[in-house]
Amino acid sequence: MVSKAVFYHAGCEVCNAAEKQVASALDPQRYNVEIVHLGQSKDRLEEAERYGVKSVPALVIDGQPFHINHGADLSQLR
Amino acid sequence: MVSKAVFYHAGCEVCNAAEKQVASALDPQRYNVEIVHLGQSKDRLEEAERYGVKSVPALVIDGQPFHINHGADLSQLR
């Protein structure tokens, strides 16, 4: 079964490193990773907040938020 | 080619969630993930610091540190 994962970012340098090294390192046989740029898709901000995302980059796996290093707070993207 | 990844933790709840959901989600065809408990293996603290690890849980992929949420600072483990 393939689980859903969402990687939220804002195009920052810290975000890019996390996308390249962590989000894309997930097992494609088990995870379908959607990449969401919250600076460009502000309509997804509420969804990210519902998952408990406070800052980007963040990876939500099976509904659980994992903040990876720190690029920007979500409040800065509004 | 299989890259090396190291997941540093200290047995904390935040660490356990990150181990279960992130470290074990990496693609086994591309990453060989070593799990290191820094509370039990204090001789690995310096190595973690050399990678730039400041807190646990942290995942080092291809030599780059990614702090995942925040369980404990490394200084608390000495």
Backbone of each chain as nested JSON, in Angstrom:
{
  "chains": [
    {"id": "A", "residues": [
      {"number": 1, "name": "MET", "atoms": {"N": [0.847, -1.19, 0.0], "CA": [0.0, 0.0, 0.0], "C": [0.887, 1.246, 0.0]}},
      {"number": 2, "name": "VAL", "atoms": {"N": [0.49, 2.215, -0.792], "CA": [1.265, 3.451, -0.875], "C": [0.619, 4.508, 0.02]}},
      {"number": 3, "name": "SER", "atoms": {"N": [1.422, 5.06, 0.945], "CA": [0.93, 6.11, 1.832], "C": [1.161, 7.467, 1.204]}},
      {"number": 4, "name": "LYS", "atoms": {"N": [0.422, 8.432, 1.701], "CA": [0.572, 9.78, 1.186], "C": [1.535, 10.569, 2.07]}},
      {"number": 5, "name": "ALA", "atoms": {"N": [2.422, 11.306, 1.439], "CA": [3.297, 12.223, 2.165], "C": [3.239, 13.556, 1.439]}},
      {"number": 6, "name": "VAL", "atoms": {"N": [3.291, 14.64, 2.203], "CA": [3.287, 15.963, 1.587], "C": [4.499, 16.722, 2.098]}},
      {"number": 7, "name": "PHE", "atoms": {"N": [5.283, 17.263, 1.166], "CA": [6.43, 18.073, 1.541], "C": [6.063, 19.529, 1.274]}},
      {"number": 8, "name": "TYR", "atoms": {"N": [5.995, 20.334, 2.351], "CA": [5.666, 21.753, 2.237], "C": [6.952, 22.56, 2.268]}},
      {"number": 9, "name": "HIS", "atoms": {"N": [7.062, 23.5, 1.351], "CA": [8.259, 24.332, 1.324], "C": [7.914, 25.731, 0.831]}},
      {"number": 10, "name": "ALA", "atoms": {"N": [8.921, 26.588, 0.76], "CA": [8.682, 27.947, 0.283], "C": [9.806, 28.384, -0.656]}},
      {"number": 11, "name": "GLY", "atoms": {"N": [10.458, 27.419, -1.259], "CA": [11.493, 27.757, -2.235], "C": [12.804, 28.248, -1.636]}},
      {"number": 12, "name": "CYS", "atoms": {"N": [12.892, 28.231, -0.295], "CA": [14.112, 28.724, 0.353], "C": [15.247, 27.705, 0.206]}},
      {"number": 13, "name": "GLU", "atoms": {"N": [16.443, 28.157, 0.521], "CA": [17.619, 27.297, 0.362], "C": [17.543, 26.066, 1.279]}},
      {"number": 14, "name": "VAL", "atoms": {"N": [17.138, 26.318, 2.519], "CA": [16.978, 25.217, 3.48], "C": [15.925, 24.227, 2.974]}},
      {"number": 15, "name": "CYS", "atoms": {"N": [14.863, 24.809, 2.355], "CA": [13.79, 23.961, 1.795], "C": [14.319, 23.097, 0.659]}},
      {"number": 16, "name": "ASN", "atoms": {"N": [15.1, 23.709, -0.215], "CA": [15.599, 22.977, -1.382], "C": [16.488, 21.81, -0.983]}},
      {"number": 17, "name": "ALA", "atoms": {"N": [17.326, 22.044, 0.023], "CA": [18.205, 20.965, 0.497], "C": [17.37, 19.826, 1.067]}},
      {"number": 18, "name": "ALA", "atoms": {"N": [16.346, 20.177, 1.841], "CA": [15.494, 19.139, 2.449], "C": [14.696, 18.398, 1.387]}},
      {"number": 19, "name": "GLU", "atoms": {"N": [14.269, 19.11, 0.361], "CA": [13.513, 18.444, -0.706], "C": [14.405, 17.457, -1.441]}},
      {"number": 20, "name": "LYS", "atoms": {"N": [15.613, 17.932, -1.761], "CA": [16.531, 17.109, -2.539], "C": [17.019, 15.904, -1.742]}},
      {"number": 21, "name": "GLN", "atoms": {"N": [17.317, 16.116, -0.457], "CA": [17.946, 15.052, 0.324], "C": [16.987, 14.204, 1.145]}},
      {"number": 22, "name": "VAL", "atoms": {"N": [15.885, 14.781, 1.599], "CA": [14.998, 13.997, 2.461], "C": [13.719, 13.582, 1.72]}},
      {"number": 23, "name": "ALA", "atoms": {"N": [12.973, 14.564, 1.21], "CA": [11.689, 14.227, 0.567], "C": [11.89, 13.251, -0.583]}},
      {"number": 24, "name": "SER", "atoms": {"N": [12.929, 13.478, -1.367], "CA": [13.121, 12.607, -2.527], "C": [13.838, 11.304, -2.167]}},
      {"number": 25, "name": "ALA", "atoms": {"N": [14.198, 11.159, -0.883], "CA": [14.853, 9.925, -0.441], "C": [13.84, 8.878, 0.023]}},
      {"number": 26, "name": "LEU", "atoms": {"N": [12.571, 9.299, 0.137], "CA": [11.563, 8.341, 0.612], "C": [11.366, 7.219, -0.413]}},
      {"number": 27, "name": "ASP", "atoms": {"N": [10.998, 6.094, 0.111], "CA": [10.798, 4.9, -0.714], "C": [9.573, 5.08, -1.622]}},
      {"number": 28, "name": "PRO", "atoms": {"N": [9.754, 5.165, -2.931], "CA": [8.611, 5.378, -3.832], "C": [7.634, 4.208, -3.859]}},
      {"number": 29, "name": "GLN", "atoms": {"N": [8.09, 3.056, -3.375], "CA": [7.188, 1.908, -3.325], "C": [6.191, 2.036, -2.177]}},
      {"number": 30, "name": "ARG", "atoms": {"N": [6.559, 2.856, -1.186], "CA": [5.676, 2.978, -0.013], "C": [5.059, 4.364, 0.149]}},
      {"number": 31, "name": "TYR", "atoms": {"N": [5.705, 5.394, -0.501], "CA": [5.221, 6.762, -0.307], "C": [5.053, 7.505, -1.624]}},
      {"number": 32, "name": "ASN", "atoms": {"N": [3.924, 8.153, -1.716], "CA": [3.646, 9.021, -2.844], "C": [3.81, 10.446, -2.311]}},
      {"number": 33, "name": "VAL", "atoms": {"N": [4.901, 11.107, -2.676], "CA": [5.227, 12.406, -2.084], "C": [4.753, 13.558, -2.98]}},
      {"number": 34, "name": "GLU", "atoms": {"N": [3.87, 14.382, -2.422], "CA": [3.433, 15.582, -3.129], "C": [4.275, 16.755, -2.634]}},
      {"number": 35, "name": "ILE", "atoms": {"N": [4.747, 17.57, -3.558], "CA": [5.559, 18.736, -3.198], "C": [4.69, 19.985, -3.326]}},
      {"number": 36, "name": "VAL", "atoms": {"N": [4.554, 20.741, -2.235], "CA": [3.688, 21.923, -2.245], "C": [4.496, 23.168, -1.874]}},
      {"number": 37, "name": "HIS", "atoms": {"N": [4.511, 24.142, -2.762], "CA": [5.19, 25.424, -2.517], "C": [4.165, 26.361, -1.884]}},
      {"number": 38, "name": "LEU", "atoms": {"N": [4.287, 26.576, -0.582], "CA": [3.271, 27.356, 0.132], "C": [3.324, 28.847, -0.185]}},
      {"number": 39, "name": "GLY", "atoms": {"N": [4.45, 29.317, -0.707], "CA": [4.515, 30.718, -1.122], "C": [3.671, 30.934, -2.376]}},
      {"number": 40, "name": "GLN", "atoms": {"N": [3.643, 29.923, -3.224], "CA": [2.87, 30.017, -4.47], "C": [1.448, 29.487, -4.309]}},
      {"number": 41, "name": "SER", "atoms": {"N": [1.261, 28.552, -3.419], "CA": [-0.07, 27.956, -3.211], "C": [-0.564, 28.313, -1.822]}},
      {"number": 42, "name": "LYS", "atoms": {"N": [-0.899, 29.57, -1.654], "CA": [-1.32, 30.036, -0.328], "C": [-2.647, 29.421, 0.096]}},
      {"number": 43, "name": "ASP", "atoms": {"N": [-3.385, 28.899, -0.866], "CA": [-4.648, 28.222, -0.529], "C": [-4.404, 26.895, 0.199]}},
      {"number": 44, "name": "ARG", "atoms": {"N": [-3.141, 26.45, 0.256], "CA": [-2.842, 25.209, 0.977], "C": [-2.327, 25.476, 2.398]}},
      {"number": 45, "name": "LEU", "atoms": {"N": [-2.197, 26.768, 2.76], "CA": [-1.674, 27.116, 4.089], "C": [-2.537, 26.547, 5.215]}},
      {"number": 46, "name": "GLU", "atoms": {"N": [-3.836, 26.67, 5.064], "CA": [-4.733, 26.175, 6.125], "C": [-4.623, 24.671, 6.305]}},
      {"number": 47, "name": "GLU", "atoms": {"N": [-4.527, 23.986, 5.179], "CA": [-4.369, 22.528, 5.213], "C": [-3.086, 22.161, 5.978]}},
      {"number": 48, "name": "ALA", "atoms": {"N": [-1.991, 22.877, 5.66], "CA": [-0.712, 22.617, 6.338], "C": [-0.859, 22.858, 7.837]}},
      {"number": 49, "name": "GLU", "atoms": {"N": [-1.526, 23.947, 8.191], "CA": [-1.721, 24.263, 9.606], "C": [-2.55, 23.189, 10.307]}},
      {"number": 50, "name": "ARG", "atoms": {"N": [-3.542, 22.662, 9.607], "CA": [-4.361, 21.592, 10.203], "C": [-3.518, 20.366, 10.525]}},
      {"number": 51, "name": "TYR", "atoms": {"N": [-2.486, 20.126, 9.733], "CA": [-1.586, 19.007, 10.015], "C": [-0.632, 19.321, 11.176]}},
      {"number": 52, "name": "GLY", "atoms": {"N": [-0.625, 20.592, 11.6], "CA": [0.273, 20.968, 12.682], "C": [1.59, 21.551, 12.194]}},
      {"number": 53, "name": "VAL", "atoms": {"N": [1.666, 21.868, 10.909], "CA": [2.892, 22.454, 10.363], "C": [3.027, 23.896, 10.855]}},
      {"number": 54, "name": "LYS", "atoms": {"N": [4.198, 24.22, 11.41], "CA": [4.455, 25.549, 11.951], "C": [5.46, 26.305, 11.091]}},
      {"number": 55, "name": "SER", "atoms": {"N": [6.331, 25.558, 10.423], "CA": [7.385, 26.181, 9.617], "C": [7.709, 25.285, 8.434]}},
      {"number": 56, "name": "VAL", "atoms": {"N": [8.378, 25.867, 7.463], "CA": [8.851, 25.082, 6.32], "C": [10.374, 25.047, 6.352]}},
      {"number": 57, "name": "PRO", "atoms": {"N": [10.999, 24.024, 5.803], "CA": [10.371, 22.864, 5.193], "C": [9.775, 21.895, 6.218]}},
      {"number": 58, "name": "ALA", "atoms": {"N": [8.691, 21.241, 5.818], "CA": [8.066, 20.24, 6.679], "C": [7.553, 19.1, 5.815]}},
      {"number": 59, "name": "LEU", "atoms": {"N": [7.619, 17.934, 6.392], "CA": [7.172, 16.74, 5.707], "C": [6.051, 16.139, 6.546]}},
      {"number": 60, "name": "VAL", "atoms": {"N": [4.891, 15.959, 5.932], "CA": [3.78, 15.326, 6.642], "C": [3.668, 13.898, 6.128]}},
      {"number": 61, "name": "ILE", "atoms": {"N": [3.835, 12.958, 7.028], "CA": [3.753, 11.539, 6.661], "C": [2.642, 10.899, 7.48]}},
      {"number": 62, "name": "ASP", "atoms": {"N": [1.718, 10.271, 6.794], "CA": [0.575, 9.658, 7.455], "C": [-0.076, 10.636, 8.429]}},
      {"number": 63, "name": "GLY", "atoms": {"N": [-0.17, 11.891, 8.024], "CA": [-0.853, 12.894, 8.833], "C": [-0.036, 13.502, 9.958]}},
      {"number": 64, "name": "GLN", "atoms": {"N": [1.214, 13.058, 10.11], "CA": [2.05, 13.573, 11.209], "C": [3.083, 14.555, 10.67]}},
      {"number": 65, "name": "PRO", "atoms": {"N": [3.215, 15.737, 11.304], "CA": [4.153, 16.739, 10.782], "C": [5.578, 16.549, 11.309]}},
      {"number": 66, "name": "PHE", "atoms": {"N": [6.538, 16.634, 10.405], "CA": [7.957, 16.606, 10.776], "C": [8.621, 17.848, 10.202]}},
      {"number": 67, "name": "HIS", "atoms": {"N": [9.046, 18.738, 11.1], "CA": [9.72, 19.956, 10.671], "C": [11.187, 19.623, 10.469]}},
      {"number": 68, "name": "ILE", "atoms": {"N": [11.703, 19.975, 9.312], "CA": [13.087, 19.636, 8.97], "C": [13.914, 20.909, 8.919]}},
      {"number": 69, "name": "ASN", "atoms": {"N": [14.875, 21.016, 9.825], "CA": [15.616, 22.263, 9.961], "C": [14.629, 23.43, 10.025]}},
      {"number": 70, "name": "HIS", "atoms": {"N": [15.027, 24.626, 9.667], "CA": [14.087, 25.754, 9.733], "C": [14.378, 26.759, 8.634]}},
      {"number": 71, "name": "GLY", "atoms": {"N": [13.412, 26.919, 7.747], "CA": [13.563, 27.901, 6.674], "C": [12.77, 29.154, 6.984]}},
      {"number": 72, "name": "ALA", "atoms": {"N": [11.475, 28.995, 7.207], "CA": [10.603, 30.141, 7.483], "C": [9.376, 29.678, 8.253]}},
      {"number": 73, "name": "ASP", "atoms": {"N": [8.877, 30.56, 9.13], "CA": [7.624, 30.263, 9.817], "C": [6.466, 30.415, 8.843]}},
      {"number": 74, "name": "LEU", "atoms": {"N": [5.421, 29.651, 9.073], "CA": [4.257, 29.733, 8.193], "C": [3.663, 31.14, 8.197]}},
      {"number": 75, "name": "SER", "atoms": {"N": [3.739, 31.799, 9.343], "CA": [3.152, 33.15, 9.447], "C": [3.805, 34.134, 8.476]}},
      {"number": 76, "name": "GLN", "atoms": {"N": [5.055, 33.873, 8.131], "CA": [5.757, 34.756, 7.189], "C": [5.257, 34.583, 5.751]}},
      {"number": 77, "name": "LEU", "atoms": {"N": [4.507, 33.524, 5.486], "CA": [4.075, 33.22, 4.121], "C": [2.682, 33.747, 3.82]}},
      {"number": 78, "name": "ARG", "atoms": {"N": [2.039, 34.304, 4.806], "CA": [0.654, 34.79, 4.595], "C": [0.662, 36.088, 3.793]}}
    ]},
    {"id": "B", "residues": [
      {"number": 1, "name": "MET", "atoms": {"N": [23.794, 2.658, -6.565], "CA": [24.708, 2.87, -5.442], "C": [23.927, 3.212, -4.174]}},
      {"number": 2, "name": "VAL", "atoms": {"N": [24.343, 2.604, -3.084], "CA": [23.653, 2.852, -1.821], "C": [24.42, 3.896, -1.009]}},
      {"number": 3, "name": "SER", "atoms": {"N": [23.711, 4.98, -0.635], "CA": [24.316, 6.036, 0.174], "C": [24.138, 5.728, 1.648]}},
      {"number": 4, "name": "LYS", "atoms": {"N": [24.986, 6.35, 2.436], "CA": [24.908, 6.143, 3.867], "C": [24.067, 7.241, 4.515]}},
      {"number": 5, "name": "ALA", "atoms": {"N": [23.189, 6.849, 5.4], "CA": [22.426, 7.809, 6.193], "C": [22.545, 7.387, 7.648]}},
      {"number": 6, "name": "VAL", "atoms": {"N": [22.623, 8.347, 8.533], "CA": [22.684, 8.036, 9.966], "C": [21.561, 8.779, 10.672]}},
      {"number": 7, "name": "PHE", "atoms": {"N": [20.782, 8.06, 11.44], "CA": [19.717, 8.667, 12.227], "C": [20.164, 8.685, 13.68]}},
      {"number": 8, "name": "TYR", "atoms": {"N": [20.352, 9.909, 14.221], "CA": [20.781, 10.058, 15.619], "C": [19.559, 10.351, 16.484]}},
      {"number": 9, "name": "HIS", "atoms": {"N": [19.464, 9.656, 17.59], "CA": [18.334, 9.906, 18.485], "C": [18.767, 9.691, 19.931]}},
      {"number": 10, "name": "ALA", "atoms": {"N": [17.806, 9.885, 20.842], "CA": [18.118, 9.673, 22.256], "C": [16.985, 8.939, 22.95]}},
      {"number": 11, "name": "GLY", "atoms": {"N": [16.219, 8.199, 22.168], "CA": [15.155, 7.401, 22.766], "C": [13.924, 8.178, 23.203]}},
      {"number": 12, "name": "CYS", "atoms": {"N": [13.905, 9.494, 22.909], "CA": [12.769, 10.312, 23.323], "C": [11.557, 10.048, 22.423]}},
      {"number": 13, "name": "GLU", "atoms": {"N": [10.421, 10.526, 22.859], "CA": [9.176, 10.279, 22.13], "C": [9.226, 10.913, 20.736]}},
      {"number": 14, "name": "VAL", "atoms": {"N": [9.73, 12.136, 20.687], "CA": [9.858, 12.835, 19.399], "C": [10.808, 12.055, 18.48]}},
      {"number": 15, "name": "CYS", "atoms": {"N": [11.875, 11.497, 19.106], "CA": [12.833, 10.688, 18.342], "C": [12.178, 9.442, 17.781]}},
      {"number": 16, "name": "ASN", "atoms": {"N": [11.384, 8.783, 18.625], "CA": [10.766, 7.531, 18.191], "C": [9.828, 7.74, 17.012]}},
      {"number": 17, "name": "ALA", "atoms": {"N": [9.062, 8.833, 17.059], "CA": [8.138, 9.123, 15.959], "C": [8.925, 9.382, 14.674]}},
      {"number": 18, "name": "ALA", "atoms": {"N": [10.013, 10.135, 14.791], "CA": [10.824, 10.449, 13.604], "C": [11.496, 9.193, 13.06]}},
      {"number": 19, "name": "GLU", "atoms": {"N": [11.919, 8.325, 13.956], "CA": [12.547, 7.081, 13.499], "C": [11.537, 6.226, 12.743]}},
      {"number": 20, "name": "LYS", "atoms": {"N": [10.365, 6.1, 13.346], "CA": [9.326, 5.247, 12.766], "C": [8.815, 5.799, 11.437]}},
      {"number": 21, "name": "GLN", "atoms": {"N": [8.619, 7.127, 11.4], "CA": [7.946, 7.703, 10.23], "C": [8.882, 8.239, 9.167]}},
      {"number": 22, "name": "VAL", "atoms": {"N": [10.048, 8.732, 9.563], "CA": [10.93, 9.343, 8.561], "C": [12.116, 8.434, 8.243]}},
      {"number": 23, "name": "ALA", "atoms": {"N": [12.91, 8.083, 9.26], "CA": [14.121, 7.297, 8.993], "C": [13.784, 5.981, 8.298]}},
      {"number": 24, "name": "SER", "atoms": {"N": [12.722, 5.344, 8.749], "CA": [12.386, 4.041, 8.163], "C": [11.613, 4.175, 6.854]}},
      {"number": 25, "name": "ALA", "atoms": {"N": [11.321, 5.422, 6.462], "CA": [10.606, 5.641, 5.192], "C": [11.57, 5.792, 4.017]}},
      {"number": 26, "name": "LEU", "atoms": {"N": [12.877, 5.904, 4.33], "CA": [13.845, 6.081, 3.239], "C": [13.905, 4.839, 2.353]}},
      {"number": 27, "name": "ASP", "atoms": {"N": [14.193, 5.085, 1.126], "CA": [14.258, 4.022, 0.125], "C": [15.453, 3.089, 0.402]}},
      {"number": 28, "name": "PRO", "atoms": {"N": [15.189, 1.839, 0.789], "CA": [16.288, 0.921, 1.12], "C": [17.171, 0.575, -0.079]}},
      {"number": 29, "name": "GLN", "atoms": {"N": [16.666, 0.839, -1.259], "CA": [17.477, 0.57, -2.453], "C": [18.553, 1.637, -2.63]}},
      {"number": 30, "name": "ARG", "atoms": {"N": [18.323, 2.82, -2.03], "CA": [19.279, 3.923, -2.193], "C": [19.978, 4.32, -0.911]}},
      {"number": 31, "name": "TYR", "atoms": {"N": [19.389, 3.964, 0.253], "CA": [19.976, 4.4, 1.516], "C": [20.117, 3.263, 2.515]}},
      {"number": 32, "name": "ASN", "atoms": {"N": [21.281, 3.235, 3.103], "CA": [21.562, 2.299, 4.178], "C": [21.53, 3.13, 5.455]}},
      {"number": 33, "name": "VAL", "atoms": {"N": [20.465, 2.984, 6.242], "CA": [20.271, 3.851, 7.405], "C": [20.782, 3.192, 8.68]}},
      {"number": 34, "name": "GLU", "atoms": {"N": [21.738, 3.842, 9.311], "CA": [22.229, 3.372, 10.611], "C": [21.512, 4.155, 11.703]}},
      {"number": 35, "name": "ILE", "atoms": {"N": [21.036, 3.471, 12.723], "CA": [20.326, 4.122, 13.835], "C": [21.286, 4.192, 15.019]}},
      {"number": 36, "name": "VAL", "atoms": {"N": [21.548, 5.412, 15.513], "CA": [22.496, 5.587, 16.618], "C": [21.803, 6.267, 17.801]}},
      {"number": 37, "name": "HIS", "atoms": {"N": [21.804, 5.6, 18.943], "CA": [21.251, 6.163, 20.177], "C": [22.385, 6.892, 20.89]}},
      {"number": 38, "name": "LEU", "atoms": {"N": [22.343, 8.222, 20.84], "CA": [23.452, 9.004, 21.382], "C": [23.489, 9.012, 22.907]}},
      {"number": 39, "name": "GLY", "atoms": {"N": [22.381, 8.685, 23.538], "CA": [22.383, 8.59, 24.997], "C": [23.158, 7.356, 25.43]}},
      {"number": 40, "name": "GLN", "atoms": {"N": [23.071, 6.295, 24.628], "CA": [23.771, 5.044, 24.939], "C": [25.163, 4.993, 24.31]}},
      {"number": 41, "name": "SER", "atoms": {"N": [25.334, 5.645, 23.176], "CA": [26.629, 5.625, 22.479], "C": [27.24, 7.02, 22.495]}},
      {"number": 42, "name": "LYS", "atoms": {"N": [27.663, 7.433, 23.684], "CA": [28.199, 8.78, 23.831], "C": [29.493, 8.972, 23.041]}},
      {"number": 43, "name": "ASP", "atoms": {"N": [30.146, 7.867, 22.701], "CA": [31.365, 7.963, 21.891], "C": [31.065, 8.404, 20.462]}},
      {"number": 44, "name": "ARG", "atoms": {"N": [29.793, 8.467, 20.092], "CA": [29.435, 8.931, 18.753], "C": [29.031, 10.409, 18.748]}},
      {"number": 45, "name": "LEU", "atoms": {"N": [29.019, 11.051, 19.929], "CA": [28.6, 12.454, 20.009], "C": [29.479, 13.374, 19.162]}},
      {"number": 46, "name": "GLU", "atoms": {"N": [30.782, 13.15, 19.222], "CA": [31.695, 14.019, 18.466], "C": [31.48, 13.89, 16.974]}},
      {"number": 47, "name": "GLU", "atoms": {"N": [31.269, 12.67, 16.53], "CA": [30.995, 12.408, 15.118], "C": [29.739, 13.165, 14.682]}},
      {"number": 48, "name": "ALA", "atoms": {"N": [28.689, 13.076, 15.515], "CA": [27.434, 13.773, 15.186], "C": [27.682, 15.28, 15.093]}},
      {"number": 49, "name": "GLU", "atoms": {"N": [28.449, 15.808, 16.041], "CA": [28.755, 17.237, 16.034], "C": [29.545, 17.635, 14.798]}},
      {"number": 50, "name": "ARG", "atoms": {"N": [30.448, 16.776, 14.366], "CA": [31.22, 17.075, 13.158], "C": [30.316, 17.198, 11.941]}},
      {"number": 51, "name": "TYR", "atoms": {"N": [29.217, 16.444, 11.934], "CA": [28.252, 16.547, 10.833], "C": [27.397, 17.82, 10.943]}},
      {"number": 52, "name": "GLY", "atoms": {"N": [27.508, 18.497, 12.092], "CA": [26.695, 19.697, 12.282], "C": [25.404, 19.438, 13.031]}},
      {"number": 53, "name": "VAL", "atoms": {"N": [25.286, 18.254, 13.627], "CA": [24.079, 17.927, 14.391], "C": [24.082, 18.723, 15.699]}},
      {"number": 54, "name": "LYS", "atoms": {"N": [22.965, 19.419, 15.96], "CA": [22.845, 20.243, 17.172], "C": [21.845, 19.635, 18.15]}},
      {"number": 55, "name": "SER", "atoms": {"N": [20.888, 18.888, 17.614], "CA": [19.841, 18.315, 18.454], "C": [19.386, 16.997, 17.847]}},
      {"number": 56, "name": "VAL", "atoms": {"N": [18.689, 16.22, 18.667], "CA": [18.1, 14.981, 18.17], "C": [16.59, 15.108, 18.207]}},
      {"number": 57, "name": "PRO", "atoms": {"N": [15.856, 14.411, 17.356], "CA": [16.344, 13.516, 16.324], "C": [16.938, 14.284, 15.143]}},
      {"number": 58, "name": "ALA", "atoms": {"N": [17.948, 13.672, 14.526], "CA": [18.548, 14.25, 13.333], "C": [18.927, 13.134, 12.375]}},
      {"number": 59, "name": "LEU", "atoms": {"N": [18.794, 13.461, 11.116], "CA": [19.116, 12.494, 10.07], "C": [20.239, 13.102, 9.244]}},
      {"number": 60, "name": "VAL", "atoms": {"N": [21.342, 12.391, 9.13], "CA": [22.444, 12.869, 8.294], "C": [22.416, 12.054, 7.01]}},
      {"number": 61, "name": "ILE", "atoms": {"N": [22.233, 12.756, 5.897], "CA": [22.186, 12.086, 4.599], "C": [23.295, 12.661, 3.739]}},
      {"number": 62, "name": "ASP", "atoms": {"N": [24.137, 11.789, 3.221], "CA": [25.267, 12.233, 2.415], "C": [26.042, 13.35, 3.112]}},
      {"number": 63, "name": "GLY", "atoms": {"N": [26.224, 13.212, 4.413], "CA": [27.014, 14.176, 5.171], "C": [26.304, 15.45, 5.563]}},
      {"number": 64, "name": "GLN", "atoms": {"N": [25.036, 15.595, 5.164], "CA": [24.306, 16.829, 5.494], "C": [23.317, 16.583, 6.623]}},
      {"number": 65, "name": "PRO", "atoms": {"N": [23.307, 17.471, 7.66], "CA": [22.43, 17.234, 8.804], "C": [21.019, 17.802, 8.592]}},
      {"number": 66, "name": "PHE", "atoms": {"N": [20.017, 17.016, 8.941], "CA": [18.63, 17.478, 8.913], "C": [18.028, 17.213, 10.28]}},
      {"number": 67, "name": "HIS", "atoms": {"N": [17.717, 18.318, 10.979], "CA": [17.105, 18.197, 12.3], "C": [15.604, 18.029, 12.102]}},
      {"number": 68, "name": "ILE", "atoms": {"N": [15.043, 17.03, 12.724], "CA": [13.629, 16.714, 12.546], "C": [12.899, 16.997, 13.851]}},
      {"number": 69, "name": "ASN", "atoms": {"N": [12.006, 17.984, 13.817], "CA": [11.349, 18.437, 15.052], "C": [12.436, 18.675, 16.106]}},
      {"number": 70, "name": "HIS", "atoms": {"N": [12.109, 18.564, 17.372], "CA": [13.133, 18.814, 18.388], "C": [12.851, 17.979, 19.618]}},
      {"number": 71, "name": "GLY", "atoms": {"N": [13.786, 17.098, 19.931], "CA": [13.637, 16.265, 21.114], "C": [14.529, 16.781, 22.224]}},
      {"number": 72, "name": "ALA", "atoms": {"N": [15.836, 16.863, 21.946], "CA": [16.798, 17.305, 22.955], "C": [18.044, 17.869, 22.262]}},
      {"number": 73, "name": "ASP", "atoms": {"N": [18.639, 18.871, 22.904], "CA": [19.908, 19.377, 22.387], "C": [21.001, 18.372, 22.691]}},
      {"number": 74, "name": "LEU", "atoms": {"N": [21.998, 18.368, 21.828], "CA": [23.109, 17.446, 22.022], "C": [23.811, 17.697, 23.361]}},
      {"number": 75, "name": "SER", "atoms": {"N": [23.865, 18.968, 23.755], "CA": [24.55, 19.318, 25.005], "C": [23.915, 18.629, 26.212]}},
      {"number": 76, "name": "GLN", "atoms": {"N": [22.624, 18.299, 26.123], "CA": [21.943, 17.611, 27.238], "C": [22.339, 16.149, 27.343]}},
      {"number": 77, "name": "LEU", "atoms": {"N": [23.004, 15.633, 26.316], "CA": [23.327, 14.21, 26.3], "C": [24.728, 13.898, 26.798]}},
      {"number": 78, "name": "ARG", "atoms": {"N": [25.476, 14.933, 27.111], "CA": [26.861, 14.723, 27.552], "C": [26.929, 14.237, 28.992]}}
    ]}
  ]
}
